[in-house]
């Protein structure tokens, strides 16, 4: 199973960047993958840096970075989205990436992909509101919450390391 992960924050040392790399390291540990995801799972991290603001005029001929992003999504068996919370919502970088990959109509890269979401924030509510807004985009992709639950152990481990 090939899982492609992407981070809603471009920060090099942000909480979500740390979290996504923590997940990657945990999946590499011997025996952990059988508890979290199938034993043959691999995780590839895709950097959203360089995806321009969504422009409907360009959706039929998207920039190279958008074409690369859509190809990675289509080649994946599942997706992991890690998001911070900015102003009670998801970052613009993440929204642009989702808009670009789900358009034009009939060429939605997310079609049929199971998606897990996670977040990290220093706030009391964590990323509850951002994850809620991300779930509202689920008309463009299904969010498989059962698959997301398998990451609970990693999240708890990560929280203890902060």
QUIQUIZI-V297960 format. One record per residue. N is the residue number from 1. RES is the residue in one letter. PSI is psi in radians with two decimals (NA if undefined). OMEGA is omega in radians with two decimals (NA if undefined). Layout:
n & res & psi & omega
N & RES & PSI & OMEGA
N & RES & PSI & OMEGA
//
This chain:
n & res & psi & omega
1 & X & 2.19 & 3.13
2 & X & 2.09 & 3.11
3 & X & 2.21 & 3.05
4 & X & 2.21 & -3.14
5 & X & 2.53 & 3.00
6 & X & 2.62 & -2.98
7 & X & 2.28 & 3.14
8 & X & -0.09 & -3.13
9 & X & 2.31 & 3.08
10 & X & -0.05 & -3.10
11 & X & 2.34 & -3.12
12 & X & -0.66 & -3.10
13 & X & 0.42 & 3.14
14 & X & 2.85 & -3.13
15 & X & -0.70 & -3.11
16 & X & -0.57 & 3.07
17 & X & -0.75 & 3.09
18 & X & -0.76 & -3.12
19 & X & -0.80 & -3.09
20 & X & -0.64 & 3.09
21 & X & -0.54 & 3.06
22 & X & -0.77 & 3.09
23 & X & -0.80 & -3.14
24 & X & -0.80 & 3.13
25 & X & -0.70 & -3.14
26 & X & -0.67 & 3.14
27 & X & -0.41 & 3.12
28 & X & -0.33 & -3.12
29 & X & 2.48 & -3.11
30 & X & 2.25 & 3.07
31 & X & -0.36 & -3.08
32 & X & -0.70 & -3.06
33 & X & -0.46 & 3.13
34 & X & -0.38 & 3.10
35 & X & -0.44 & -3.01
36 & X & -0.85 & -3.12
37 & X & 2.96 & 3.13
38 & X & 2.62 & -3.05
39 & X & -0.40 & -3.12
40 & X & 0.22 & -3.08
41 & X & 2.45 & 3.02
42 & X & 2.63 & -3.13
43 & X & 2.16 & 3.07
44 & X & 2.28 & 3.13
45 & X & 2.17 & 3.11
46 & X & 2.22 & -3.13
47 & X & 2.14 & -3.12
48 & X & -0.12 & 3.13
49 & X & 2.25 & 3.11
50 & X & -0.17 & 3.05
51 & X & 2.09 & -3.06
52 & X & 2.91 & 3.03
53 & X & 2.48 & -3.11
54 & X & 2.34 & 3.10
55 & X & 1.94 & -3.07
56 & X & -0.47 & 3.10
57 & X & -0.40 & -3.10
58 & X & 0.08 & -3.00
59 & X & -0.45 & 3.10
60 & X & -0.27 & 3.07
61 & X & 1.23 & -3.04
62 & X & 2.75 & 3.06
63 & X & 2.80 & -3.08
64 & X & -0.73 & -3.12
65 & X & -0.63 & 3.10
66 & X & -0.73 & 3.10
67 & X & -0.72 & 3.10
68 & X & -0.76 & 3.14
69 & X & -0.82 & -3.14
70 & X & -0.69 & 3.13
71 & X & -0.72 & 3.12
72 & X & -0.75 & 3.12
73 & X & -0.83 & -3.11
74 & X & -0.56 & -3.13
75 & X & -0.24 & -3.10
76 & X & 2.66 & 3.02
77 & X & -0.47 & -3.13
78 & X & 2.84 & -3.11
79 & X & 2.60 & 3.02
80 & X & 2.07 & 3.11
81 & X & 2.20 & 3.10
82 & X & 2.20 & -3.05
83 & X & 2.50 & 2.91
84 & X & -3.11 & 3.05
85 & X & 2.10 & 3.09
86 & X & 2.12 & 3.10
87 & X & 0.79 & 3.08
88 & X & 0.37 & -3.11
89 & X & -3.00 & 3.09
90 & X & 2.67 & 3.12
91 & X & 2.66 & 3.11
92 & X & -0.60 & 3.11
93 & X & -0.79 & -3.13
94 & X & -0.75 & 3.14
95 & X & -0.76 & 3.10
96 & X & -0.74 & -3.13
97 & X & -0.78 & 3.13
98 & X & -0.80 & 3.12
99 & X & -0.78 & -3.11
100 & X & -0.72 & -3.08
101 & X & -0.36 & -3.08
102 & X & 0.03 & -3.09
103 & X & 2.82 & -0.08
104 & X & 2.99 & 3.11
105 & X & 2.27 & -3.12
106 & X & -0.16 & 3.12
107 & X & 0.90 & -3.12
108 & X & 1.92 & -3.11
109 & X & -0.42 & -3.11
110 & X & -0.17 & -3.05
111 & X & 2.08 & 3.07
112 & X & 0.09 & -3.11
113 & X & 2.25 & 2.97
114 & X & 2.41 & -3.07
115 & X & 2.27 & 3.02
116 & X & 2.50 & 3.11
117 & X & 2.53 & 3.09
118 & X & 2.86 & 3.09
119 & X & 2.88 & 3.10
120 & X & 2.36 & 3.14
121 & X & 2.73 & 3.10
122 & X & -0.15 & -3.10
123 & X & 2.84 & -3.12
124 & X & -0.64 & -3.13
125 & X & 0.06 & -3.11
126 & X & -2.20 & 3.14
127 & X & 0.53 & -3.08
128 & X & -0.80 & -3.10
129 & X & -0.68 & 3.11
130 & X & -0.76 & 3.13
131 & X & -0.60 & 3.08
132 & X & -0.80 & 3.11
133 & X & -0.65 & 3.10
134 & X & -0.70 & 3.09
135 & X & -0.51 & 3.12
136 & X & -0.35 & 3.09
137 & X & 0.05 & -3.04
138 & X & -0.15 & 3.01
139 & X & -0.34 & 3.11
140 & X & -0.36 & 3.08
141 & X & 2.51 & 3.14
142 & X & 2.39 & 3.07
143 & X & 2.00 & -3.11
144 & X & 1.62 & -3.04
145 & X & -0.52 & 3.12
146 & X & -0.76 & 3.12
147 & X & -0.68 & 3.13
148 & X & -0.63 & -3.11
149 & X & -0.48 & -3.13
150 & X & -0.29 & 3.12
151 & X & -0.01 & -3.11
152 & X & -0.75 & -3.13
153 & X & -0.74 & 3.11
154 & X & -0.74 & -3.13
155 & X & -0.75 & 3.14
156 & X & -0.69 & 3.10
157 & X & -0.77 & -3.13
158 & X & -0.78 & -3.11
159 & X & -0.68 & 3.14
160 & X & -0.42 & -3.10
161 & X & -0.21 & -3.13
162 & X & NA & NA
//
